[in-house]
Amino acid sequence: MTQAAELRELHDEELENRLAEANQELFNLRFQHVTGQLDNYARLSEVRREVARVNTLLREREIAAAEAAEAEAAGGHVAPPTPEAQDAEKSKRRARVLASRRRAEAEQADKEPTDG
């Protein structure tokens, strides 16, 4: 299993190669699963996580490059977000958390046996 710290040391080209290899392995594992030949079901999760890690790192680098280009275009200065924008982001985050909790509670209530 590849850790994110190890992946961060790789160049973009190597990460893209890793991503292609992991996607191919994931395809093969899914194929084995469907045909009943898969011995290690945990490997499916491991490979999915590796794909997610690599995609996350590639996206982080893409965002960092865009921010650097934006900073360069702005003369080396990027304005920090306004307090209103920060408050709006906090409100959105809070709403997502509350919605997630409500869904989890509803699922839990559905699983509990009813006396009746």
DOBA-711672 format. One record per atom (N, C-alpha, C, O): residue in three letters; x, y negated, z. Coordinates in steps of 0.001 Angstrom, whole numbers, plus 500000, padded with zeros to 6 digits. Layout:
N
alaXYZ...
This chain:
116
met500847501179500000met500000500000500000met500886498767500000met501858498687500751thr500553497836499178thr501356496635499024thr500816495537499924thr499617495260499934gln501712494915500678gln501319493810501540gln501403492506500760gln502150492397499787ala500632491525501198ala500601490235500515ala501967489563500551ala502354488902499587ala502704489724501653ala504022489102501763ala504959489626500680ala505746488866500116glu504877490915500392glu505709491495499338glu505291490952497974glu506133490678497118leu503994490802497784leu503500490316496500leu503876488861496265leu504114488459495126arg503932488067497333arg504256486644497198arg505662486436496636arg505944485393496047glu506535487412496814glu507910487294496330glu508009487527494820glu509031487209494212leu506966488074494218leu507000488406492796leu506632487200491939leu505923486296492381his507129487207490707his506793486163489742his505412486450489153his504881487552489295asp504846485455488499asp503507485599487923asp503434486773486948asp502463487529486944glu504463486915486128glu504477487987485139glu504433489358485816glu503710490255485382glu505219489504486888glu505230490766487626glu503883491013488302glu503409492148488362leu503272489944488810leu501952490086489429leu500917490532488404leu500074491381488695glu500980489968487218glu500033490361486179glu500244491820485773glu499282492528485477asn501502492269485757asn501775493680485477asn501199494564486579asn500592495599486302arg501393494146487835arg500840494884488969arg499322494963488873arg498723496004489142leu498713493852488487leu497259493809488366leu496787494789487295leu495817495519487500ala497465494802486168ala497092495722485091ala497244497175485541ala496387498012485258glu498339497467486241glu498560498830486735glu497493499227487750glu496970500340487707ala497177498317488656ala496179498609489686ala494801498804489061ala494054499694489468asn494463497983488081asn493173498145487405asn493103499480486674asn492059500132486670gln494208499890486055gln494243501179485368gln494096502320486373gln493369503283486129glu494794502204487509glu494681503234488544glu493256503290489091glu492720504372489329leu492653502136489288leu491280502084489784leu490328502763488798leu489430503503489198phe490533502505487516phe489718503160486488phe489867504678486581phe488880505412486551asn491121505138486694asn491368506578486779asn490743507185488031asn490171508274487982leu490856506471489156leu490271506976490401leu488750507060490299leu488145508025490765arg488145506061489698arg486686506094489524arg486279507256488619arg485278507930488862phe487060507472487592phe486784508575486670phe486882509908487412phe486023510776487256gln487932510063488219gln488097511286489007gln486944511458489995gln486469512572490220his486501510353490577his485402510408491538his484128510917490868his483427511768491416val483837510394489691val482618510780488980val482669512247488572val481651512939488611thr483849512724488180thr483967514113487734thr484197515076488889thr484311516283488674gly484268514555490117gly484431515414491288gly485848515893491512gly486047516870492234gln486834515252490927gln488222515679491058gln489016514839492048gln490194515114492275leu488405513831492638leu489121512920493530leu489314513571494893leu488356514020495521asp490576513617495346asp490894514213496640asp490978513167497741asp490584513429498877asn491490511984497416asn491722510950498422asn490796509764498148asn491127508861497381tyr489628509790498793tyr488647508725498571tyr489126507391499127tyr488720506342498628ala489972507404500138ala490484506165500732ala491334505396499729ala491461504175499823arg491907506098498784arg492755505432497789arg491943504439496952arg492481503425496508leu490669504717496737leu489814503775496011leu489801502420496710leu489969501385496065ser489604502423498011ser489574501171498778ser490925500483498754ser491006499262498621glu491982501265498883glu493328500686498884glu493611499962497573glu494131498846497569val493269500600496477val493549500008495167val492665498788494942val493120497788494387arg491400498861495371arg490526497685495244arg491093496510496029arg491055495373495558arg491615496776497218arg492209495708498026arg493454495136497361arg493691493929497397glu494246496014496753glu495443495528496065glu495058494630494891glu495685493594494668val494039495021494150val493557494185493046val493117492832493589val493428491795493003ala492398492839494700ala491930491583495293ala493099490725495755ala493089489509495565arg494108491348496360arg495284490591496817arg495989489914495649arg496324488731495711val496209490675494590val496920490130493430val496099489008492794val496641487959492443asn494797489232492648asn493943488179492083asn493967486931492954asn493990485815492435thr493963487106494264thr494005485968495184thr495299485194495021thr495280483965494956leu496420485895494955leu497708485217494798leu497789484472493469leu498279483345493412leu497311485101492412leu497331484431491110leu496460483181491138leu496827482148490578arg495315483277491787arg494421482118491877arg495040481021492742arg494938479842492402glu495682481389493857glu496354480395494703glu497408479636493906glu497523478415494009arg498168480372493117arg499213479733492314arg498609478836491239arg499142477767490943glu497505479273490662glu496825478461489652glu496328477151490267glu496467476086489666ile495754477237491452ile495254476038492135ile496408475123492511ile496318473907492343ala497500475703493020ala498661474897493401ala499240474170492191ala499636473009492292ala499288474847491052ala499807474210489842ala498893473073489396ala499369472022488967ala497589473282489496ala496643472228489111ala496757471034490049ala496706469887489604glu496913471296491345glu497058470202492306glu498354469442492076glu498391468217492198ala499415470163491744ala500690469504491476ala500583468626490231ala501107467512490203ala499907469129489208ala499723468340487988ala498867467112488270ala499122466033487736glu497857467281489105glu496992466155489469glu497769465120490275glu497602463917490079ala498614465594491179ala499422464680491990ala500408463921491110ala500638462727491305glu500983464619490145glu501928463975489240glu501217462926488388glu501757461847488144ala500019463244487942ala499254462297487131ala498828461084487952ala498665459991487411ala498647461277489257ala498229460177490132ala499431459407490663ala499291458576491560gly500574459671490130gly501770458966490581gly502324459524491880gly502951458803492656gly502092460811492118gly502646461451493309gly501782461308494539gly502191461723495623his500589460730494406his499732460554495569his498336461070495259his497716460676494271val497851461959496122val496489462453496009val495753462019497258val496205462285498372ala494631461358497086ala493863460860498227ala493268462026499006ala492771462979498407pro493312461961500334pro492691463014501136pro491173462943500998pro490627461900500639pro490498464044501281pro489043464022501167pro488433463035502160pro488959462833503255thr487337462436501768thr486669461472502640thr486004462203503800thr485721463396503694pro485753461510504902pro485065462160506026pro483695462709505630pro483269463748506136glu483009462014504729glu481704462493504285glu481845463824503545glu481042464738503731ala482867463918502713ala483095465158501973ala483455466289502926ala483017467424502735gln484248465991503947gln484606467004504934gln483372467466505703gln483204468661505949asp482505466517506085asp481285466867506807asp480369467733505945asp479768468690506432ala480269467391504670ala479429468172503761ala479964469593503633ala479190470550503607glu481275469733503553glu481880471063503449glu481633471867504717glu481345473062504648lys481743471221505875lys481468471910507143lys480018472364507204lys479730473468507667ser479107471523506742ser477684471875506753ser477415473074505849ser476659473974506214lys478030473085504678lys477855474209503764lys478387475497504384lys477738476542504324arg479576475408504980arg480191476567505606arg479301477095506731arg479092478303506849arg478782476190507551arg477921476566508668arg476651477247508156arg476204478242508726ala476075476714507088ala474864477306506516ala475137478720506010ala474304479610506179arg476299478933505392arg476652480269504917arg476802481239506076arg476349482381505997val477439480786507158val477633481645508327val476287482017508937val476046483181509255leu475416481032509097leu474105481301509687leu473285482245508812leu472619483143509327ala473329482053507514ala472603482935506601ala473141484356506690ala472374485318506661ser474441484485506796ser475058485796506922ser474623486475508215ser474324487669508225arg474588485717509300arg474146486281510583arg472693486728510509arg472340487795511012arg471854485911509883arg470439486266509768arg470266487549508967arg469454488403509323arg471031487685507885arg470955488907507085arg471384490111507901arg470747491162507846ala472467489961508663ala472961491069509479ala471938491449510543ala471713492633510792glu471319490455511169glu470303490739512185glu469093491422511562glu468526492337512159ala468694490993510382ala467557491610509702ala467868493056509338ala467014493931509482glu469078493311508870glu469477494678508537glu469492495541509783glu469066496695509749gln469983494987510887gln470031495725512143gln468612496040512616gln468344497142513094ala467710495075512482ala466323495286512894ala465669496364512033ala464851497138512530asp466018496422510756asp465467497447509872asp465960498834510251asp465243499818510066lys467169498923510776lys467760500213511134lys467223500751512457lys467202501964512668glu466788499859513352glu466314500289514663glu464981501010514521glu464097500567513786pro464845502141515241pro463565502864515175pro462471502072515888pro462717501393516885thr461282502176515358thr460152501470515966thr459327502453516778thr459125503592516358asp458854502025517926asp457992502854518765asp456550502548518409asp456097501417518586gly455853503493517932gly454485503161517575gly453650504277517151gly452477504084516831
